[in-house]
Amino acid sequence: MSTTTLITGANKGLGFETARQLIAVGHAVWAGARTQEKAEQAAKELGARPLVVDVTDDASVRAAAELVEKESGALDVLVNNAGIADPSDDQEGLTGPDMTAVLDTNVVGVVRMMHAFVPLLQRGRGIVVNVGSGLGSFGRTTDPERMEGQFASPAYNASKAAVSMLTVQYARQYPELRVNVVDPGFTATDLNGHTGIQTVAEGAEAIVRAAQLTPDGPTATFTDRHGSVPW
């Protein structure tokens, strides 16, 4: 029996590459995207199933969960990948609405997905992979020797720190699930204007590894492709 996996933001970048790699090892992937057109295009290219899911829209997330339940019955792996960056390079201009938009996608989006899909995960293998960032690590962003400590991105960094805390709390709330957060590393994607120093294949490594955990694997961990990441 194949592993049923849902990836949000699967129409490009790390989400698309994660889907490609997981399909290659036998996962049956629901490719999530915000619009029908994007979902169908990604699914066609990948050999996946299209799923319209906008993580900022409660009704969209509920409808996605209903479709997955109807068609698949259960969900083995949920990859919360969808995310956005700070809206402006001018950090002095960051506004309350700017911050709200980033948190709504990157943090509340995870909450919406968990609320809708935990019942399906409990029927399956119960693996959750939250795509975080070293930019959400206090240990790395306060280390002047690290790339993460070289620049400020307050909304994005705060959102990814929140994703790490959500991961720990969900792992505690649902001990029967495996809930982990991963840092893909500085990967060349649209999110950073393709300035990243890793390929998407390298960036997807940690996500793919966490998505292949067994139900008795670790939970409440923070890792990248090289190993543990400090909180």
C-alpha positions in Angstrom: 0.0 0.0 0.0 1.4 3.4 -1.0 1.9 6.3 1.4 -0.7 9.1 1.0 1.0 12.5 1.3 -0.3 16.0 1.1 2.1 18.9 0.4 0.9 22.5 0.6 2.5 25.0 -1.8 3.5 22.1 -4.1 3.2 24.0 -7.3 6.8 25.4 -7.2 10.1 25.5 -5.4 10.7 23.2 -2.4 7.1 22.0 -2.4 7.3 20.8 -6.0 10.7 19.2 -5.5 9.6 17.5 -2.3 6.6 16.1 -4.2 8.9 14.9 -7.0 11.2 13.1 -4.6 8.5 11.5 -2.6 6.6 10.3 -5.7 9.9 8.7 -6.8 10.0 6.6 -3.6 6.4 5.5 -3.9 4.3 8.1 -2.2 0.9 9.0 -3.6 1.0 12.8 -3.4 -1.8 15.3 -3.2 -0.2 18.5 -4.7 -1.7 21.4 -2.9 -1.9 24.9 -4.5 -4.1 28.0 -4.0 -5.8 27.8 -7.4 -7.2 24.9 -9.5 -5.0 25.9 -12.4 -1.8 25.8 -10.4 -2.8 22.6 -8.7 -3.6 20.8 -11.9 -0.5 22.0 -13.7 1.7 20.8 -10.8 -0.1 17.5 -10.6 0.2 16.9 -14.3 4.0 17.6 -14.3 4.5 15.4 -11.2 2.1 12.6 -11.7 0.3 13.6 -8.5 -3.3 14.4 -7.6 -4.3 18.1 -7.7 -5.7 19.7 -4.5 -6.9 23.3 -4.2 -6.0 24.5 -0.7 -5.4 28.1 0.3 -4.0 27.9 3.9 -5.3 31.4 4.6 -8.9 30.4 3.9 -10.8 28.2 6.4 -13.4 27.1 3.9 -10.7 26.1 1.4 -8.9 24.0 4.0 -12.1 22.3 5.1 -13.1 21.5 1.5 -9.6 20.1 0.9 -9.9 17.9 3.9 -13.3 16.7 2.8 -12.0 15.8 -0.6 -9.0 13.9 0.7 -11.2 12.0 3.2 -13.6 11.1 0.4 -10.9 10.0 -2.1 -8.2 8.6 0.2 -9.9 7.9 3.5 -6.8 8.7 5.5 -3.6 10.7 5.3 -0.2 9.4 6.2 2.0 12.5 5.8 1.2 16.2 5.9 3.9 18.6 4.7 3.1 22.1 5.8 5.3 23.9 3.2 3.2 26.9 2.0 4.8 30.2 3.1 5.5 33.8 2.2 8.4 36.2 2.9 8.4 39.7 4.4 6.4 42.0 2.0 9.2 44.6 1.8 13.0 44.9 2.0 12.4 48.2 3.8 12.2 46.8 7.4 11.5 50.3 8.8 8.3 50.2 6.8 7.0 46.9 8.2 3.4 47.5 9.3 1.0 45.6 11.5 -1.0 44.4 8.4 2.3 43.3 6.8 3.1 41.2 9.9 -0.5 39.9 10.1 -0.3 38.7 6.4 2.9 36.8 7.0 1.7 35.2 10.3 -1.7 34.3 8.7 0.0 32.3 6.0 3.1 30.9 7.8 1.7 30.2 11.2 -2.1 30.3 11.3 -2.0 28.3 8.0 -0.3 25.5 9.9 -3.0 25.7 12.6 -5.8 25.5 9.9 -4.2 22.5 8.3 -3.7 20.7 11.6 -7.2 21.4 12.7 -8.7 20.0 9.5 -6.3 17.1 8.9 -5.4 15.6 12.3 -8.4 13.2 12.2 -7.2 11.9 8.9 -3.6 11.7 10.1 -4.7 9.7 13.1 -6.1 7.1 10.7 -2.9 6.9 8.8 0.8 6.9 9.6 0.5 10.3 11.4 3.6 12.1 10.1 3.7 15.9 10.1 6.5 17.9 8.6 6.5 21.6 9.2 8.8 23.5 6.9 10.6 26.0 9.2 13.9 27.8 8.8 17.2 28.5 10.4 16.0 32.1 10.4 13.5 31.0 13.0 16.3 29.6 15.2 17.3 31.8 18.2 20.6 29.9 18.3 21.5 30.6 14.7 20.1 34.2 14.4 22.1 35.3 17.4 25.3 33.7 16.1 27.3 36.4 14.3 29.3 33.7 12.5 26.2 32.3 10.9 24.5 33.5 7.7 21.2 33.7 9.7 22.7 36.3 12.0 23.7 38.7 9.2 20.4 40.3 8.3 17.0 41.2 9.6 13.7 39.8 8.4 11.4 40.3 11.3 8.1 39.0 10.0 9.4 35.9 8.3 11.8 35.1 11.2 9.2 35.5 13.9 6.8 33.4 11.9 9.3 30.5 11.6 10.1 30.7 15.3 6.4 30.4 15.9 6.2 27.3 13.6 8.9 25.7 15.7 6.9 26.3 18.9 3.7 25.0 17.2 5.6 21.9 16.3 6.6 21.2 19.9 3.1 21.9 21.2 1.4 19.7 18.6 3.9 16.9 19.3 2.8 17.2 23.0 -0.9 17.5 22.2 -0.9 14.5 19.8 1.7 12.0 21.1 0.4 9.4 18.6 1.7 11.6 15.7 5.2 12.4 14.6 5.4 16.2 14.4 8.8 17.7 13.4 10.1 20.9 12.0 12.8 21.1 9.3 15.1 23.8 8.0 15.6 23.3 4.3 18.6 25.7 4.3 19.3 28.7 2.1 17.8 27.3 -1.1 17.4 29.1 -4.4 13.6 29.7 -4.7 11.1 32.5 -5.6 10.9 33.2 -1.8 14.4 34.7 -1.9 14.7 35.8 -5.5 16.7 32.7 -6.2 19.7 34.0 -4.2 20.0 30.8 -2.1 23.2 28.8 -2.3 21.5 25.4 -2.4 19.6 23.7 -5.1 15.9 22.7 -4.5 17.0 19.1 -4.5 19.4 19.8 -1.7 16.8 21.9 0.1 14.2 19.2 -0.1 16.5 16.6 1.6 15.5 17.3 5.2 11.8 17.5 4.3 11.8 14.2 2.4 13.7 12.5 5.2 11.2 13.7 7.8 8.3 12.6 5.6 9.6 9.1 5.5 9.7 8.6 9.3 8.1 5.5 10.7 5.2 5.9 13.3 7.8 5.1 16.1 10.3 7.7 14.9 11.3 10.9 16.6 8.9 13.7 17.3 9.3 17.4 18.4 12.7 17.7 16.6 14.3 20.5 14.6 16.7 19.3 11.9 18.3 20.2 8.6 20.1 18.1 6.0 23.2 17.9 8.2 21.5 17.0 11.5 20.0 18.8 14.5 19.3 22.5 14.5 19.3 24.6 17.7 16.0 26.0 18.7 
